Amino acid sequence: MKITLCTEFLKKHKLTPNQTVLLYLLYYKKFDNIIEIFGKLEARKIRDSLVGTQYMLSDTTQKFMETILSNKHVEKLLDIRIENINFWEFYNCYPIKVGGRVLRSAGPTSQVALKHEKKYVTRVKTVEKHQTAIKAITAYVAKQKQVGKLGFLPNMETVMNNSMWEQWEVFIEESGSEGQEWNSEQI
């Protein structure tokens, strides 16, 4: 098991590395690992030091295995996402480049791609919204291709900054609009 901690992050949240690791292990109910890493007595001390914080709902009289965490706060603290959202499923729906114009990063390890992923997962928090975003971006690119305007696609940075997939939901074909021209609505 590998847990990476950032000292600036710990300072900001006023936590020790041991407290953070313990919260992680308690959240995932890895009680054997807790005893193995800290020992019973030390684990109890660390847990008791968290009582009264926003992360711990238990008091010092409860048994260790019955520790109750504030899942909402621990998930936010440790950046734990309950639902599995695959950013690359979304990202790969958008062209890398059109003509000579680069629209997005080609590789998943580039700094730009990682920055885009971070923006996306902070804005799209459920699988339903993720699926809608995929349908929206796919529909928008298809419509732009249909009318010969792929050259006017915005750069992915603009898409991410403005959450444009939300605006593009209108391009998702609904059951009643099949065959209808996408831009035929009069204003």
C-alpha positions in Angstrom: 0.0 0.0 0.0 1.3 3.4 -0.9 -0.1 6.7 0.4 1.4 10.0 -0.8 1.1 13.0 1.5 1.8 16.7 0.8 3.3 18.6 3.7 1.7 21.9 2.6 -1.6 20.1 2.5 -1.2 18.8 6.0 -0.2 22.2 7.3 -3.3 23.8 5.7 -5.6 21.2 7.3 -3.7 21.2 10.6 -3.2 17.4 10.5 -0.2 15.2 11.2 0.9 12.6 8.7 -0.2 9.9 11.2 -3.7 11.4 11.5 -4.1 11.6 7.8 -3.0 8.0 7.2 -5.3 6.8 10.1 -8.3 8.7 8.5 -7.5 7.0 5.2 -7.3 3.5 6.7 -10.4 4.1 8.8 -12.3 5.3 5.8 -11.5 2.1 3.9 -11.9 0.0 7.1 -8.4 -1.5 6.9 -8.3 -2.2 10.6 -5.6 -4.9 10.3 -3.3 -2.3 8.5 -3.9 0.2 11.3 -2.7 -2.2 14.0 0.2 -3.3 11.8 1.3 0.3 11.2 0.6 2.0 14.5 -0.1 -0.7 17.1 -3.2 -0.7 19.2 -2.2 1.9 21.8 -0.7 4.5 19.3 -3.7 4.0 16.9 -6.1 4.8 19.8 -4.1 7.9 20.7 -4.1 9.2 17.1 -7.9 8.5 16.8 -8.6 10.2 20.1 -6.6 13.3 18.9 -9.1 13.5 16.0 -12.2 13.5 18.2 -13.7 17.0 18.1 -12.6 17.7 14.6 -14.9 17.8 11.6 -13.6 14.4 10.5 -14.5 12.3 13.5 -18.1 11.8 14.8 -17.1 9.2 17.4 -16.1 10.1 21.0 -13.3 8.7 23.0 -15.5 6.1 24.8 -16.4 4.1 21.7 -14.5 1.0 20.6 -11.9 1.6 17.9 -13.7 -0.7 15.4 -16.9 1.3 15.9 -15.3 4.6 14.9 -17.7 6.8 13.0 -16.2 9.2 10.5 -17.8 12.2 8.7 -17.5 10.6 5.3 -18.3 13.9 3.5 -15.4 15.7 5.2 -13.0 12.8 4.9 -13.8 12.3 1.2 -13.2 16.0 0.6 -10.0 16.0 2.6 -8.5 13.0 0.9 -10.1 13.8 -2.5 -11.9 10.5 -2.6 -14.4 10.1 -5.4 -17.2 7.7 -4.7 -18.1 7.3 -8.4 -15.6 6.3 -10.9 -15.5 8.9 -13.7 -13.1 8.1 -16.6 -11.9 11.5 -17.8 -10.2 9.9 -20.8 -13.5 8.6 -22.1 -14.6 12.3 -22.3 -11.3 13.7 -23.5 -10.9 11.3 -26.4 -14.2 12.3 -27.9 -12.6 15.6 -28.9 -10.2 15.9 -31.8 -6.5 16.3 -31.1 -6.2 18.7 -34.0 -8.0 20.1 -37.0 -5.9 21.0 -39.9 -2.7 22.4 -38.4 -4.5 23.7 -35.3 -3.9 21.7 -32.1 -7.1 21.6 -29.9 -6.0 19.3 -27.0 -3.1 17.3 -25.7 -2.5 13.9 -27.3 -0.9 12.2 -24.3 -2.4 11.5 -20.9 0.8 12.3 -19.0 1.3 15.9 -20.3 0.9 18.7 -17.8 -1.9 20.2 -19.9 -3.9 17.0 -20.0 -3.5 16.5 -16.2 -4.7 20.1 -15.7 -7.7 19.4 -17.9 -8.5 16.2 -16.0 -8.4 18.0 -12.6 -10.8 20.7 -13.9 -13.1 18.1 -15.3 -13.4 15.9 -12.2 -14.0 18.9 -10.0 -16.9 20.0 -12.1 -18.4 16.6 -13.1 -19.1 14.7 -9.9 -21.6 12.0 -11.0 -21.6 9.2 -13.6 -24.8 10.6 -15.0 -23.3 14.0 -15.6 -20.2 12.3 -17.1 -22.3 10.3 -19.5 -24.2 13.4 -20.5 -21.0 15.3 -21.0 -19.7 12.6 -23.3 -22.9 12.6 -25.3 -22.9 16.4 -25.6 -19.3 16.7 -26.7 -19.7 13.9 -29.2 -22.9 15.4 -30.6 -21.4 18.8 -30.9 -18.3 17.6 -32.8 -20.6 15.5 -35.1 -22.8 18.6 -35.8 -19.8 20.8 -36.5 -18.4 18.1 -38.9 -21.8 17.8 -40.5 -21.9 21.5 -41.4 -18.2 21.7 -42.3 -17.1 23.8 -39.3 -14.6 21.6 -37.6 -12.1 24.4 -38.0 -14.1 26.5 -35.6 -14.0 24.1 -32.7 -12.7 25.9 -29.6 -9.4 24.9 -27.9 -9.9 22.3 -25.1 -8.6 24.9 -22.6 -11.6 27.1 -23.5 -13.9 24.1 -23.3 -12.7 23.2 -19.8 -12.6 26.7 -18.4 -16.2 27.3 -19.5 -17.6 23.8 -19.0 -18.9 24.1 -22.6 -20.2 20.5 -22.6 -23.1 21.9 -20.5 -24.0 24.3 -23.3 -23.6 21.6 -25.9 -26.3 19.4 -24.3 -28.8 20.9 -26.8 -27.0 19.0 -29.6 -27.8 15.6 -28.1 -30.5 14.2 -30.4 -33.7 13.6 -28.5 -36.4 11.2 -29.6 -38.6 13.9 -31.1 -36.0 15.7 -33.1 -34.5 13.0 -35.2 -33.9 14.1 -38.7 -34.5 17.7 -37.9 -31.7 20.1 -38.9 -29.8 21.0 -35.7 -29.7 24.8 -36.4 -33.1 25.3 -37.9 -34.7 26.8 -34.8 -35.6 30.5 -35.4 -34.8 33.1 -32.9 
